[in-house]
Amino acid sequence: MTRMSVSERRAALVSAALRVIAREGVSAATTRAISADAGMPQASFHYAFESRDELMREVVKHVVEQEERSILPAMAPASVPEDMREALRVGLQHYFAGVVADPDHERAMYELAQYSQRTPGAEHLARLQYESYFALAVASLETAADLVGARWLRPVDEIGRLLVGLTDGLTSTWLATRDDAAAQRLIDFAADAVARLSEPVDGDGAANVRPHDDRTSEMGARA
């Protein structure tokens, strides 16, 4: 095969690992199987990664970075949404478009999370995966608040965990049913629910005081 740099070899192995995991599960994603899928001899694996565990950490990092590149630019100031609900809806739609475009990616990440949770010594991979998701959610929420001139009524890391729970449900349900219309309804619900945990601020950074309806108050109490 053509001589590859270490960075190219690492990228090829990460892509191969995702394909093997999506196709056969994490338990089948041995260094031999991953190397074969990448079209390189198994001995080449250790020129790129010290261990399979290091590769799995890189897989998590790669997928989170892909999602970050998809979601955060969707909230760019070039197209300012009119309010928080619309900002969240745009971000969620971009996220969902990525799921639809490459469902094997998402299936692989679910496989990795499930494997990590039930395999002694691998639990840290699931924690790493979801801590990365929480950090991305917080960054998205902060970007949305800055963009539309709003502030969050609860700690943003708390709301970030709620958002991850909603996107997890969106993803797993769509992977099982492939029901696009139902997914869009869930996106609308999630955008509305999370937006109710924010309020607009004026130009001086002060909140625009407005009465909350019963649904908003009830949601704040439950969150």
C-alpha atoms as one frame of an Amber mdcrd trajectory, in Angstrom:
protein
   0.000   0.000   0.000   1.038   3.655  -0.425   3.255   4.898   2.389   1.148
   6.824   4.890   2.073   9.388   7.521   1.227   8.626  11.143  -1.673  11.112
  11.083  -3.075   9.538   7.899  -2.707   6.066   9.408  -4.507   7.164  12.584
  -7.360   8.701  10.576  -7.714   5.539   8.460  -7.837   3.333  11.556 -10.438
   5.546  13.271 -12.679   5.346  10.196 -12.157   1.596   9.976 -12.967   1.163
  13.678 -16.268   2.983  13.211 -17.175   0.754  10.266 -16.308  -2.462  12.109
 -18.165  -1.400  15.273 -21.285  -0.401  13.314 -21.212  -3.600  11.293 -20.214
  -6.207  13.890 -20.128  -4.579  17.342 -17.314  -3.462  19.609 -16.326  -6.977
  20.654 -15.481  -7.758  17.026 -13.400  -4.582  16.652 -10.046  -6.215  17.308
  -6.830  -4.610  16.138  -6.637  -7.327  13.466 -10.168  -6.653  12.164  -9.721
  -2.886  12.221  -6.367  -3.063  10.441  -7.818  -5.367   7.793 -10.758  -3.026
   7.200  -8.302  -0.138   6.832  -6.324  -2.160   4.270  -3.110  -2.308   6.282
  -1.180  -5.099   8.032  -1.883  -5.561  11.736   1.728  -4.682  12.582   1.068
  -1.182  11.226  -1.524  -0.559  13.926   1.101   0.045  16.601   2.842   2.671
  14.515  -0.277   4.779  14.985  -1.698   3.764  18.375  -0.152   2.272  21.489
  -3.267   0.236  22.250  -6.833  -0.532  21.208  -8.015   1.576  24.159  -6.170
   4.609  22.790  -7.849   4.045  19.424 -11.286   3.903  21.067 -10.616   7.217
  22.828  -9.687   8.695  19.458 -12.917   7.319  17.934 -14.962   9.138  20.608
 -13.010  12.351  20.076 -13.393  12.117  16.291 -17.176  11.715  16.358 -17.678
  14.519  18.904 -15.526  16.854  16.786 -17.596  15.974  13.727 -20.780  16.860
  15.588 -19.207  20.101  16.803 -18.315  21.083  13.249 -21.912  20.381  12.237
 -23.824  22.044  15.075 -21.889  25.169  16.067 -21.611  26.646  12.528 -25.387
  26.243  12.225 -25.693  29.050  14.779 -23.282  31.395  13.001 -24.161  35.137
  13.084 -24.488  35.199   9.282 -28.049  33.967   9.729 -29.360  35.175  13.080
 -32.485  33.344  14.261 -35.265  35.448  15.702 -35.349  33.808  19.132 -33.943
  31.009  21.280 -36.474  28.452  20.079 -35.454  28.975  16.463 -31.726  28.886
  17.327 -32.170  25.550  19.091 -34.364  24.188  16.317 -31.724  25.041  13.682
 -28.975  23.416  15.742 -31.020  20.266  16.347 -31.951  19.992  12.684 -28.288
  20.168  11.694 -27.487  17.504  14.263 -30.294  15.286  12.960 -29.182  15.802
   9.356 -25.810  14.354  10.368 -27.519  11.319  11.923 -29.539  10.696   8.760
 -26.511  11.158   6.513 -24.421   8.570   8.378 -26.476   6.372  10.732 -23.620
   3.866  11.005 -21.633   6.515  12.893 -24.351   6.863  15.522 -24.922   3.125
  15.731 -21.203   2.658  16.347 -21.212   5.202  19.166 -24.161   3.507  20.864
 -22.342   0.193  20.535 -19.231   1.710  22.093 -21.165   3.228  25.009 -22.996
  -0.026  25.748 -19.807  -2.062  25.523 -17.952   0.335  27.826 -20.653   0.199
  30.482 -20.652  -3.583  30.738 -16.929  -4.264  30.305 -14.710  -4.048  33.423
 -11.861  -1.628  32.831 -13.582   0.110  29.897 -16.139   2.179  31.830 -14.052
   5.317  31.350 -14.811   5.295  27.603 -18.546   5.770  28.240 -17.805   8.586
  30.696 -15.434  10.216  28.205 -18.035   9.934  25.458 -20.832  11.547  27.454
 -18.657  14.197  29.113 -17.673  15.217  25.571 -21.349  15.363  24.590 -22.153
  17.480  27.662 -19.326  19.908  26.824 -20.577  20.229  23.234 -24.131  20.831
  24.448 -22.956  23.570  26.829 -20.952  25.248  24.049 -24.011  25.133  21.764
 -26.278  26.603  24.452 -23.823  29.405  25.223 -23.470  30.177  21.514 -27.248
  30.305  21.111 -27.653  32.610  24.128 -25.006  35.026  22.811 -26.512  34.956
  19.343 -30.102  35.793  20.249 -29.387  37.927  23.330 -30.711  35.672  26.073
 -29.679  34.131  29.353 -30.343  30.739  30.871 -32.566  30.488  33.938 -30.812
  27.363  35.239 -27.087  26.449  35.287 -26.065  25.899  31.688 -24.330  22.596
  32.441 -27.609  21.306  33.883 -29.489  22.329  30.751 -26.725  20.782  28.641
 -27.360  17.397  30.239 -31.062  17.774  29.505 -30.265  18.567  25.874 -28.040
  15.490  25.570 -30.858  13.349  26.965 -33.239  14.739  24.349 -30.818  14.207
  21.463 -30.112  10.679  22.703 -33.824   9.936  22.555 -34.129  11.538  19.124
 -31.237   9.492  17.753 -32.106   6.101  19.216 -35.773   6.406  18.240 -34.975
   7.375  14.667 -32.391   4.596  14.296 -35.088   2.114  15.348 -38.002   3.512
  13.315 -36.529   5.734  10.542 -39.603   7.936  11.042 -38.504  11.388   9.817
 -41.823  13.082  10.596 -41.783  11.881  14.203 -38.184  13.045  14.535 -39.129
  16.526  13.339 -41.936  16.663  15.901 -39.482  15.723  18.628 -37.072  18.407
  17.431 -39.851  21.015  17.665 -40.766  19.808  21.159 -37.149  19.816  22.351
 -36.498  23.303  20.977 -39.645  24.624  22.656 -38.966  22.895  25.992 -35.335
  23.982  26.275 -36.065  27.528  25.058 -38.484  27.938  27.991 -35.492  27.664
  30.297 -34.145  30.961  28.908 -35.237  34.584  28.833 -34.221  37.507  26.611
 -31.986  40.284  27.924 -31.906  43.939  26.891 -28.909  45.731  25.457 -27.458
  46.346  28.937 -27.548  42.671  29.815 -30.601  42.962  32.081 -33.395  40.454
  31.801 -36.593  41.569  30.129 -39.004  40.706  32.907 -42.083  38.954  31.603
 -44.630  36.687  33.254 -44.132  32.961  32.730 -47.127  30.871  31.836 -48.079
  27.816  33.878 -46.268  25.430  31.554 -43.014  27.379  31.895 -43.245  27.493
  35.683 -44.058  23.802  35.863 -41.116  22.904  33.630 -38.744  25.007  35.717
 -39.926  23.256  38.843 -39.421  19.810  37.346 -36.002  20.462  35.753
